[in-house]
Amino acid sequence: MTRRATAGDILTGLNMVGVQLAGLVVVPSLLQQAGMPFAGAYTAYVLAAVAGTLLLGLWRLPMLAVTPAAIAAWLVYVRGLSAGLSWQQLLGVAAVLSLLGALLSLLVRRRNLAGLLPPPLRWGLSGGCSLLLVVLGLTQGRLLVAAPWAGSPTPMMLGDMQDPLAYLSLCGIVVTLALLFLRVSMALSLFLGMLVTAVIALAEGFWALPAAPCMLPEGLDVTALQLTILPARDGDAVRMLGTGVALGLTLICWNEGVLAATECRMRTRVSAGLGVVSTIGAFVGSLPVALSPLSILAGQQKDSGTRRTALAAAALLLAALLFEPVLAALADFPAPAVPVLVVGGLLMLEHIIRTTAASLPDRAGYLAGMLTLLLIPLAGDFAVGLGAGCLTWSGSLILAGRGRELSWSMRGLTVLFLVYFILLTW
């Protein structure tokens, strides 16, 4: 029994880490675009994931705690590159928010933090995260590119299939979907889709293994203790406030949705623990960690001890820490990560639609939820999507004479987002 359980734990941990290999490539490469060195971003990401995973293992929860790629893309592209916040400011927002989240979890331990938002907005937020993950994968693989001409009816268009990155990304998606249709497990399908794409890209010479594929972890001397909460120019304070509010609500609903799927009864403990890990991680150079939905199915296998599974997954993550040069090379040609992002996002969206369809009880709920779901990937901004959803939900209830149904938390969020949008127009 011991040998069988140990083998099962190692296999389960391997599957859990395998479905997150795309994150090991994408998240550090995103932070690199914001100016953070890849080596430091990679080391901080892995160390935060190891700490969060071990913490979950102590509570017998077989899943990973990692920085979601969709949230990292929003922070880097919209809050960082577009709005002008530095990666040091993003880490500062993450540290303050994570600490407040941990304290709030302990203060309201008998209440559900996700109740801050009504069910339609939670549905729209979860769906928007999943759809943003799909869009991120398609753009990373250049299957979707920006329209090159002014006046285009859509901002995106289909990429050039003669581009090696585009067609190899498409091949990886097709292989992954084919495996799913053949009833191969989700975790194995995502892992094999990534592996097949990497092997083809390596064989055709589009990326090469570095001469020294292994090296000791480095880069923390550049990223550790570099966070700042001070605005560097006019408007930064408003942008940082909007980022913090949207990020906090997103992480709360993200974690609560995953815990609800596992019927976990330790939500307060998990939320507070992840908040502490994220706070410490921000001082090291990591964005906030959250529960990984993709690792749930990979971790829920028969005859696997959850603590041993967590230890196996953490050990594999630590082993991946030594292969930073290989992951850095993959970041230059991200085709192998695209199938995991696209198909993983579609599977998450499918699960959300199947399990939360009842969250849209009427037209007001439907419009608010759909507006949130669509604006998050279209604008690439959680603050815009959540703000528009909050204003739509509150406005529709007030106009229908049902303003008394609004909770005090929802009223406060509506006023906050209204002020946020007004300040953005100045």
C-alpha positions as CSV (number, residue, x, y, z in Angstrom):
1,M,0.0,0.0,0.0
2,T,2.8,2.4,0.8
3,R,4.6,1.8,-2.4
4,R,1.4,2.1,-4.4
5,A,0.4,5.3,-2.6
6,T,3.8,6.8,-3.0
7,A,3.8,6.1,-6.7
8,G,0.3,7.5,-7.0
9,D,1.3,10.6,-5.1
10,I,4.3,11.2,-7.4
11,L,2.2,10.7,-10.5
12,T,-0.5,13.0,-9.2
13,G,2.0,15.7,-8.2
14,L,3.6,15.4,-11.7
15,N,0.2,15.9,-13.3
16,M,-0.6,18.9,-11.1
17,V,2.7,20.5,-12.0
18,G,2.4,19.5,-15.6
19,V,-0.8,21.4,-16.2
20,Q,0.9,24.5,-14.7
21,L,4.1,24.4,-16.8
22,A,2.6,27.1,-19.1
23,G,2.4,29.4,-16.1
24,L,6.1,28.8,-15.4
25,V,6.8,30.2,-18.9
26,V,4.1,32.9,-19.3
27,V,4.0,34.7,-15.9
28,P,7.8,35.4,-15.7
29,S,7.9,36.4,-19.3
30,L,5.1,38.9,-18.8
31,L,6.9,40.4,-15.8
32,Q,10.0,40.6,-18.0
33,Q,8.1,42.8,-20.4
34,A,7.3,45.1,-17.5
35,G,11.1,45.4,-16.8
36,M,11.7,42.7,-14.2
37,P,14.5,40.3,-14.9
38,F,13.3,36.9,-16.0
39,A,15.5,34.9,-13.6
40,G,14.3,36.9,-10.6
41,A,10.6,36.7,-11.7
42,Y,10.9,33.0,-12.3
43,T,12.6,32.2,-9.0
44,A,10.1,34.3,-7.0
45,Y,7.2,32.7,-8.8
46,V,8.3,29.2,-8.1
47,L,9.2,29.9,-4.4
48,A,5.8,31.5,-3.8
49,A,4.1,28.5,-5.5
50,V,6.0,26.0,-3.4
51,A,5.1,27.8,-0.2
52,G,1.4,28.0,-1.1
53,T,1.3,24.4,-2.2
54,L,2.9,23.1,1.0
55,L,0.5,25.2,3.0
56,L,-2.4,23.7,1.2
57,G,-0.9,20.2,1.7
58,L,-1.0,20.7,5.5
59,W,-4.7,21.2,5.2
60,R,-5.1,18.1,2.9
61,L,-6.1,20.1,-0.2
62,P,-4.5,18.5,-3.3
63,M,-4.1,21.5,-5.5
64,L,-1.5,24.1,-6.4
65,A,-1.3,27.8,-5.4
66,V,0.2,29.8,-8.3
67,T,-0.1,33.2,-9.8
68,P,-2.9,33.0,-12.5
69,A,-1.6,33.8,-15.9
70,A,-4.8,35.8,-16.7
71,I,-4.3,38.0,-13.7
72,A,-0.6,38.5,-14.4
73,A,-1.4,39.5,-18.0
74,W,-3.9,42.1,-16.8
75,L,-1.6,43.6,-14.3
76,V,1.4,43.8,-16.7
77,Y,-0.4,44.8,-20.0
78,V,-3.2,47.1,-18.7
79,R,-2.0,48.3,-15.3
80,G,1.7,48.2,-16.1
81,L,2.5,48.9,-19.8
82,S,-0.7,50.8,-20.6
83,A,-1.3,52.7,-17.4
84,G,2.3,53.3,-16.6
85,L,2.6,51.5,-13.3
86,S,6.1,50.0,-12.7
87,W,6.5,46.4,-11.6
88,Q,7.7,47.7,-8.2
89,Q,4.3,49.5,-7.8
90,L,2.4,46.4,-8.9
91,L,4.3,44.4,-6.2
92,G,3.4,47.1,-3.7
93,V,-0.3,47.0,-4.5
94,A,-0.1,43.2,-4.3
95,A,1.6,43.3,-0.8
96,V,-0.9,45.8,0.7
97,L,-3.9,44.0,-0.8
98,S,-2.8,40.5,0.3
99,L,-2.2,41.7,3.8
100,L,-5.6,43.4,4.0
101,G,-7.2,40.3,2.5
102,A,-5.6,38.0,5.1
103,L,-6.8,40.3,7.9
104,L,-10.3,40.6,6.4
105,S,-10.6,36.9,6.2
106,L,-9.9,36.5,9.9
107,L,-12.3,39.4,10.9
108,V,-15.3,38.0,8.9
109,R,-14.5,34.3,9.4
110,R,-18.2,33.4,9.6
111,R,-19.1,35.1,6.4
112,N,-18.4,34.3,2.8
113,L,-16.1,36.9,1.3
114,A,-17.4,36.2,-2.2
115,G,-20.8,37.5,-0.9
116,L,-19.4,41.0,-1.5
117,L,-20.5,40.5,-5.1
118,P,-24.0,39.2,-6.2
119,P,-24.0,35.9,-8.0
120,P,-24.3,37.3,-11.6
121,L,-21.2,39.4,-11.1
122,R,-19.3,36.5,-9.6
123,W,-20.4,34.4,-12.7
124,G,-19.3,37.2,-15.1
125,L,-15.9,37.6,-13.2
126,S,-15.1,33.9,-13.3
127,G,-16.1,33.6,-17.0
128,G,-14.2,36.8,-17.9
129,C,-11.0,35.3,-16.2
130,S,-11.4,32.1,-18.2
131,L,-12.0,34.0,-21.5
132,L,-9.1,36.3,-20.9
133,L,-6.9,33.2,-20.5
134,V,-8.1,32.0,-23.9
135,V,-7.4,35.4,-25.5
136,L,-3.9,35.5,-23.8
137,G,-3.1,32.1,-25.3
138,L,-4.2,33.1,-28.8
139,T,-2.3,36.3,-28.7
140,Q,0.9,34.7,-27.2
141,G,0.8,32.2,-30.1
142,R,0.0,35.0,-32.6
143,L,-3.2,33.2,-33.7
144,L,-4.8,36.6,-33.0
145,V,-3.0,39.8,-33.9
146,A,-3.9,43.5,-33.8
147,A,-5.7,44.7,-36.9
148,P,-3.1,46.7,-38.9
149,W,-5.5,49.2,-40.4
150,A,-7.4,52.1,-38.9
151,G,-11.2,51.8,-38.8
152,S,-11.3,48.1,-38.5
153,P,-14.6,46.8,-37.2
154,T,-12.7,44.5,-34.7
155,P,-9.4,45.3,-33.0
156,M,-8.1,41.7,-33.7
157,M,-7.7,39.6,-36.7
158,L,-6.5,36.0,-37.5
159,G,-2.8,35.6,-37.5
160,D,-0.6,34.5,-40.5
161,M,-0.6,30.7,-40.6
162,Q,2.8,30.9,-42.4
163,D,4.2,32.1,-39.1
164,P,5.9,29.1,-37.4
165,L,4.7,30.3,-34.0
166,A,1.1,30.5,-35.2
167,Y,0.8,27.2,-36.9
168,L,2.7,25.3,-34.2
169,S,0.4,26.8,-31.6
170,L,-2.6,25.8,-33.7
171,C,-1.2,22.2,-34.0
172,G,-0.8,22.1,-30.2
173,I,-4.4,23.1,-29.7
174,V,-5.6,20.5,-32.2
175,V,-3.6,17.8,-30.5
176,T,-4.8,18.7,-27.1
177,L,-8.5,18.8,-28.2
178,A,-8.1,15.5,-30.0
179,L,-6.8,13.9,-26.8
180,L,-9.7,15.2,-24.9
181,F,-12.2,13.9,-27.5
182,L,-10.4,10.5,-27.1
183,R,-11.3,10.7,-23.4
184,V,-7.8,11.1,-22.2
185,S,-7.8,12.8,-18.8
186,M,-7.7,16.6,-18.8
187,A,-4.3,16.8,-17.0
188,L,-2.6,14.3,-19.3
189,S,-4.2,15.9,-22.4
190,L,-2.8,19.4,-21.5
191,F,0.6,18.0,-20.6
192,L,0.9,15.9,-23.8
193,G,-0.3,18.8,-25.9
194,M,2.4,21.0,-24.5
195,L,5.0,18.2,-24.8
196,V,4.2,17.3,-28.4
197,T,4.3,21.0,-29.4
198,A,7.7,21.5,-27.7
199,V,9.1,18.4,-29.4
200,I,8.0,19.5,-32.9
201,A,9.3,23.0,-32.3
202,L,12.7,21.6,-31.1
203,A,12.9,19.2,-34.0
204,E,12.2,21.9,-36.6
205,G,14.8,24.2,-35.0
206,F,12.4,27.0,-33.9
207,W,13.9,26.9,-30.4
208,A,16.9,25.1,-29.0
209,L,17.9,23.8,-25.6
210,P,20.5,26.1,-23.9
211,A,24.0,24.8,-23.7
212,A,23.7,24.9,-19.9
213,P,20.1,23.8,-19.2
214,C,20.5,23.8,-15.4
215,M,21.7,26.5,-13.1
216,L,21.3,27.5,-9.4
217,P,18.4,29.9,-8.7
218,E,19.3,33.5,-9.1
219,G,17.8,36.9,-9.6
220,L,16.3,37.6,-6.2
221,D,19.0,40.1,-5.4
222,V,17.3,42.3,-8.1
223,T,13.6,41.7,-7.3
224,A,13.6,41.2,-3.5
225,L,12.5,44.2,-1.4
226,Q,11.9,46.3,-4.5
227,L,8.2,46.9,-4.0
228,T,6.8,50.4,-3.5
229,I,3.4,51.8,-2.7
230,L,4.3,55.4,-3.6
231,P,2.8,57.0,-6.7
232,A,5.6,58.2,-9.1
233,R,3.4,60.6,-11.1
234,D,0.0,62.2,-11.3
235,G,-2.8,59.7,-11.6
236,D,-0.8,56.8,-10.2
237,A,-2.7,56.9,-6.9
238,V,-6.0,56.5,-8.7
239,R,-4.7,53.7,-10.9
240,M,-3.2,51.9,-7.9
241,L,-6.4,52.2,-6.0
242,G,-8.5,50.8,-8.9
243,T,-6.0,48.0,-9.4
244,G,-6.2,47.0,-5.7
245,V,-10.0,47.0,-5.6
246,A,-10.4,45.0,-8.8
247,L,-7.5,42.6,-7.9
248,G,-8.9,42.0,-4.4
249,L,-12.4,41.2,-5.7
250,T,-11.0,39.0,-8.4
251,L,-8.8,36.9,-6.1
252,I,-11.6,36.5,-3.6
253,C,-14.1,35.3,-6.2
254,W,-11.4,33.1,-7.8
255,N,-10.5,31.3,-4.6
256,E,-14.0,31.0,-3.4
257,G,-15.1,29.5,-6.7
258,V,-12.4,26.9,-6.6
259,L,-13.1,26.1,-2.9
260,A,-16.8,25.7,-3.6
261,A,-16.0,23.2,-6.3
262,T,-14.0,21.1,-3.8
263,E,-16.6,21.5,-1.0
264,C,-13.8,22.8,1.3
265,R,-14.9,23.9,4.7
266,M,-11.7,25.7,5.6
267,R,-12.2,28.8,3.5
268,T,-11.2,31.3,6.2
269,R,-8.0,29.4,6.9
270,V,-7.2,29.0,3.2
271,S,-7.9,32.7,2.3
272,A,-5.9,34.0,5.2
273,G,-3.0,31.6,4.5
274,L,-2.8,32.5,0.9
275,G,-2.9,36.2,1.8
276,V,0.1,35.7,4.1
277,V,2.0,33.8,1.4
278,S,1.2,36.4,-1.2
279,T,2.3,39.2,1.1
280,I,5.7,37.6,1.7
281,G,5.9,36.7,-2.0
282,A,5.5,40.3,-3.0
283,F,8.5,41.3,-0.9
284,V,10.5,38.6,-2.8
285,G,9.2,39.6,-6.2
286,S,6.0,37.5,-6.8
287,L,2.5,38.6,-7.8
288,P,-0.3,37.2,-5.6
289,V,-0.9,33.4,-5.6
290,A,-4.3,31.9,-6.0
291,L,-5.8,28.4,-6.1
292,S,-5.2,26.6,-9.4
293,P,-8.5,25.3,-10.9
294,L,-6.6,23.2,-13.4
295,S,-4.8,21.4,-10.6
296,I,-8.0,20.2,-9.0
297,L,-8.8,17.4,-11.4
298,A,-5.2,16.5,-11.6
299,G,-5.0,16.2,-7.8
300,Q,-8.2,14.4,-7.2
301,Q,-7.1,10.8,-8.0
302,K,-8.0,7.7,-6.2
303,D,-5.6,6.4,-3.5
304,S,-3.5,9.5,-3.4
305,G,-2.6,10.9,0.0
306,T,-3.1,14.7,-0.2
307,R,-0.2,15.6,2.0
308,R,2.2,13.4,0.1
309,T,0.8,14.7,-3.1
310,A,1.5,18.3,-2.0
311,L,5.0,17.3,-1.0
312,A,5.6,15.6,-4.4
313,A,4.2,18.6,-6.3
314,A,6.4,21.0,-4.2
315,A,9.5,18.9,-4.8
316,L,8.8,18.9,-8.6
317,L,8.4,22.7,-8.5
318,L,11.7,23.0,-6.7
319,A,13.3,20.7,-9.3
320,A,11.9,23.0,-12.0
321,L,13.6,25.9,-10.3
322,L,16.9,24.5,-11.5
323,F,15.8,24.5,-15.2
324,E,15.3,28.3,-15.5
325,P,17.4,28.5,-18.7
326,V,15.1,26.0,-20.4
327,L,12.0,27.9,-19.4
328,A,13.6,31.2,-20.5
329,A,14.3,29.7,-23.9
330,L,10.6,28.6,-24.2
331,A,9.5,32.1,-23.3
332,D,11.2,33.3,-26.6
333,F,9.1,30.8,-28.6
334,P,5.9,30.2,-26.4
335,A,4.1,27.8,-28.8
336,P,4.2,24.9,-26.3
337,A,2.4,27.0,-23.6
338,V,-0.4,28.1,-26.0
339,P,-2.4,24.8,-25.9
340,V,-2.5,24.8,-22.1
341,L,-3.7,28.5,-22.0
342,V,-6.3,28.2,-24.7
343,V,-7.8,24.7,-23.9
344,G,-7.4,25.2,-20.2
345,G,-9.3,28.5,-20.4
346,L,-12.0,26.8,-22.5
347,L,-12.4,24.0,-20.0
348,M,-12.6,26.4,-17.1
349,L,-15.3,28.4,-19.0
350,E,-17.2,25.2,-19.7
351,H,-17.2,24.3,-16.0
352,I,-18.4,27.8,-15.0
353,I,-21.3,27.8,-17.6
354,R,-22.4,24.3,-16.6
355,T,-22.4,24.9,-12.8
356,T,-23.5,28.5,-12.5
357,A,-26.1,29.0,-15.1
358,A,-28.7,29.5,-12.4
359,S,-26.7,32.6,-11.3
360,L,-28.5,34.7,-13.9
361,P,-32.1,34.8,-12.5
362,D,-33.4,37.7,-14.6
363,R,-32.6,40.2,-17.3
364,A,-30.7,42.5,-14.9
365,G,-28.5,39.7,-13.7
366,Y,-28.0,38.4,-17.2
367,L,-26.9,41.9,-18.6
368,A,-24.7,42.7,-15.6
369,G,-23.0,39.2,-15.7
370,M,-22.5,39.2,-19.5
371,L,-21.2,42.7,-19.6
372,T,-18.6,41.8,-16.9
373,L,-17.7,38.6,-18.8
374,L,-17.2,40.3,-22.2
375,L,-15.5,43.5,-21.1
376,I,-12.8,41.8,-19.1
377,P,-11.3,40.1,-22.2
378,L,-12.2,42.8,-24.6
379,A,-10.7,45.6,-22.5
380,G,-8.2,43.4,-20.8
381,D,-9.1,45.2,-17.6
382,F,-10.7,43.6,-14.6
383,A,-11.4,47.1,-13.1
384,V,-13.4,48.1,-16.2
385,G,-15.3,44.8,-16.4
386,L,-16.2,44.7,-12.7
387,G,-17.0,48.4,-12.6
388,A,-19.3,48.2,-15.5
389,G,-21.0,45.2,-14.1
390,C,-21.5,46.8,-10.7
391,L,-23.0,50.0,-12.2
392,T,-25.3,48.0,-14.4
393,W,-26.5,45.8,-11.6
394,S,-27.1,48.6,-9.2
395,G,-28.6,50.9,-11.8
396,S,-31.0,48.3,-13.0
397,L,-32.3,47.5,-9.5
398,I,-32.7,51.1,-8.7
399,L,-34.6,51.9,-11.9
400,A,-36.8,48.9,-11.3
401,G,-37.7,50.1,-7.8
402,R,-35.7,47.3,-6.1
403,G,-32.9,49.5,-4.7
404,R,-33.5,48.0,-1.2
405,E,-32.2,44.7,-2.5
406,L,-28.7,46.1,-2.8
407,S,-26.4,45.1,0.0
408,W,-24.3,47.7,1.8
409,S,-21.1,46.2,0.3
410,M,-22.6,46.4,-3.2
411,R,-23.6,50.1,-2.6
412,G,-20.1,50.9,-1.5
413,L,-18.5,49.2,-4.5
414,T,-20.9,51.0,-6.9
415,V,-19.9,54.4,-5.4
416,L,-16.2,53.4,-5.4
417,F,-16.3,52.4,-9.1
418,L,-18.3,55.4,-10.1
419,V,-15.7,57.7,-8.5
420,Y,-13.0,55.6,-10.1
421,F,-14.5,56.1,-13.6
422,I,-15.0,59.8,-13.0
423,L,-11.4,60.3,-11.9
424,L,-10.2,58.4,-15.0
425,T,-11.9,60.9,-17.3
426,W,-10.3,64.0,-15.7
